[in-house]
Amino acid sequence: MAMTMNPVVSRTAARLWFHAGCFAAGVFAGAMTSLLALSVLFAAAEALFGNRWVAVLSLPIAWAALHDLGVPVPAPLPYRQRQVPEWLRGVLSVSAVALVFGFMLGVGFLTLFTYSVHVAFVLTIPLLESTGQMLIALAVFSIAKTLVLVVPVGVRSFEEITPRFAISARSARTLRIVAALSSLAVGLSVLTST
């Protein structure tokens, strides 16, 4: 993503912000698609089982958090094992690629992601009480997912981009632990709210 949408490709700050806006719009649309699909499934589950079925959501959240912590879990993660298709970069404009990449990332299971917080977010967003709360959460989510595009701001060549994303093994492990603990907290709140 950062190799497709960056100052080197965009060439001007205005175009970079436009591409970031396309990406954010795609993330929002993808997350909205997940929200709508899950809302239908959740409504069916509630019609069949009442609201007590919601406790079941804590299981996949806990499972994903254990995966974040490196605990071997028996089921495969439900996402693709690679990033968005490379051929799109040569076929579509940068704006269109940004929109498609964003959509795939927003849905969550169409591209590579490895943190449980996405699973927790996707599974709990339909539980919010109002449409307004859901839309605000989706907007914040979209902006947060787009922030990665500002990391390479100021670079002048492709060679300068990759080092900007380098983090230590310790930092990566800390990030995974924080993600897992956050997800477990969300799962626990879902469990205790039923």
N, C-alpha and C positions, 0 to 999 in steps of 0.2 A: 504494500500500500504506500509506504513512504517513498518507494522507488518510482511510483507512478504519479503521485501527487506531491510535488515538492517545488521549491523555488527554481530549481534547474529546469524542470519540465514546464512549469507555469510561466516562467520568465518575468512576470510582473507580480507585485504584491496583490493587485486587484484580481488578477486571474487566479492566484493561489487562494484567496479568500472565496472567490466564486466556486472553485473546485471543492474547497472545504465545505461550503454551503450545500453543494450538490451531494457530497458525502453524508453530511448531517441529515439532509432530507431523505436520503436513501435509508439511513439507519432508522430514522423515525418511522418510515413506511414499513420497513421490515419488522420492527418491533410491534407496530400496530397490527400487522398481519398475524404475528404470534399471539398477540393479545386477543384478537377476534377469534382465532381458532380455539384457543384455550378457553375463552369465555363460553363458547358453544359447548365444549366438552364439560366444563365445570357446571353449566346449567343442567346438562343431562345427568351428571353425577348427583347433583343436588335433588333433582326430580326423583331419582331412583333411591337415594340413600339419605336424604336430608343433609343438614350441614355437617354432620359428624364425619363424612368422607374426607373433609379437608385435612384431617390429621395425617392421612396417607401421603400428602405432599411433603411432609417432613422426611420421608424415606429417601426419595431421590436427591433431596438437598443434602442430607447427611451422607449419602453415598458419594456425591460429587465432592463434598468437603473431605472425605476420607481419601479420595483420589488425589486431591490437592496436596494432602499430607504425605503422599507416597505409599499409602497402604494399598496392597494389591487387592483390588475388588474384582469379583468374578464376571461382571457384565461389561461389555464394551461401551465406551461412550457413544452417544447417538449423533456424532458429527463426523464430517468428512475429515480425513487424515491429511489434508493439504489445504493450502490457501485457495483463493479464488482462481479460476482457470486462467492460465497465462495467455491463451489465445485471444481473450477478450481485449487485452492491452493493444494488440495489433489491429483489431477490427473496429473498435469503438473509439470515439474521441475521449479525451481525458475527462471531460464533464460527464459523459455517459458512463465511463468506467467508474468514476467516483460514485455515481448514483447506484449502479449495479453492485459494486463492492459494498457500499454502505447498506444496501438492502439485505444482502447476504449476511453481513455481520449483524444487522439488526434482528433478523429472524433468529440467528444464533446457531442453528444446526446445519446451515448450508456451507459453512466455512470452518476453518480450524479455530477453536478457542479452547483454552485449557483451564479456565478458572471457574470454580463452583459458584462464584457470585453471579455469573450470568444465568446459571440454572436457577438459582434462588430468585433472582429478579424476574425471570420469565414466568416461573411458576406462581409467584405471589402477586404480581401486578394485577391480575384479574380480581383479587380479593379486596382491593381498595374499595372504599364505600361510594365514591362518586366518579363520574366520568371526568370531571375536572381534575381530580387527584391523579387519575390514570394518565391524562394528557400531560400534566406537569411532570410526572415521573418519567414518561417517555421522552419529553423534551430534555430534561436533565441528563437522562441516559444517552441521548443522541449527542448532546454537547460533549459529554465526558468521553464518548467513543471517538469524537472528532479531535480532541485535544492532541492526540498523537501526531496529527498533521502539523502542529506548530513546532515540534521538536527539531526538524531540519531548517527552520527559518534562519536565514543568514548564510546558508551554504552556497558555494559557487560551483561545486562539481559533485558528481555522483560519489566519488571517493570519500567525500566528507560526510555523507549521510549515515552510513553504517556505524561508524564509531559513536555517533550521537545516541545510538540505541543500546550500546554495550553496557551491561550491568554485571556486577560481580556475582559469583555463585551464592555468596552469603545474602546479598540483596534479593536475589531471585527466590531463595528459600524463605526469607522473611516475608516477601510479598505473598508467596503461596500460603504461609501460615496465617497471615492476616486475612487473606481471602477465605481460607477454610473457617477460621473463627467467626468471621462476619457471616458466612453462610450458615454455620451452625446456630448462630444467634437468631437469624431469620427463621430457620427451621424450628427452633425451640419456641419462638413466638407464635408460629403457625400452630404448633402442637398444643400450646397452652391456651390458645384462643378458641379452641373448639370444645 
